[in-house]
Amino acid sequence: MIATADLRELAGFTAVKAPVLSLYLDTDLSRNQKDQVKLTLRDLLERARGADAPTDDLQRIARYVDLEYDWQGKGLIIFSCLADGLWQPFPVPVRVRSEIYVGDKAYLIPFSNLLDQYAPYSVALVGREGARLFLIDMGGIVREEDTVGEPIKHHKQGGWSAPRFQRHTEKHADANLRAAAEATSRFCDAAGCSRLILAGTGENMARFREFLPSPLRQAVVGTMSLDANAPGSAVVERSREILSDLEEQRELGLVDRLITLHHANGPAAIGLADTLFVLQEGRVLTLLVEDGLAAPGIVCPDCDYLTVNEAERCLFCGTANARPVRNIVERAVHKAFQQGARVEVVRSGTALGTVGQIGALLRY
Ligand SMILES: [Zn+2]
């Protein structure tokens, strides 16, 4: 499973002896024939060969897909630079867009987007007789647990009066929901996951929520009405929609904050030139980049200052022979990862587009 630690490690890698290949391959066999995927791979590898990718790496990747890959996941990501000792295949359970990149750094933006979108979370599907708990990571259920309380009997003719029966079943249901809440708390603690989605009927979710310990109540990021016996696939699908909406709102919120702060002369930078400057100063907390943004620039070989402004000498260290690069944005993203800053790839069409498609929220 891929993790943020992989991202930082990969961001720190610089190819010296030969360029590094970054492959993203859609291997979802429910949508493509295996032969079709292999054909796509062959095209991508050919393209990489045209961009001076080393034959060793190309062959290693082809061999991996032919002989070692188990085709269980829907996507495959590989970073390869054999000359410098890098070989990192990551089968992932979600689809990726097929692409290949050749450069002196691993191409990490899609990888980091995956981590953002598919970080683990839990779902508690709550009913009056207990709850079904799910841990979902990278779009798949990795753990499932049922808490079973006392069965709630249905009202039959005779015996107890209706109000008394009602009170009795309410008490049972409450005891069940309380037990389910405690089980949910243990489940989330064990999974170390900080986001919880509730599912069930409105009434049950409201009751259940009252029984949750307060930190977990705050970890509830969404609710969805769902039948207690809904299949796991429905749980995954519906919760993905909630998270995708949340992610979109979060991005919009960040863009909004960036622009507001910048207008108020607060700790924010907008536009490529300014963003590169604050990055060099190590002040970036969150880098916001519009999806697909690319621009040429120059890099100082001594202090790694990235800039779009041509100058005789580096603004930071005075070195004279700056080196042009095809995509300075990619370099900026790496630098942000290395500095431990967050990188948010924002979908196009937001207000970020009106302020140069890139910006940064700053530490100070
Ligand atoms: Zn410099």
Boltz pocket constraint, residues with backbone or C-beta under 6 A from the ligand:
constraints:
  - pocket:
      binder: B
      contacts: [[A, 300], [A, 301], [A, 302], [A, 303], [A, 304], [A, 305], [A, 314], [A, 315], [A, 316], [A, 317], [A, 318], [A, 319]]
      max_distance: 6.0
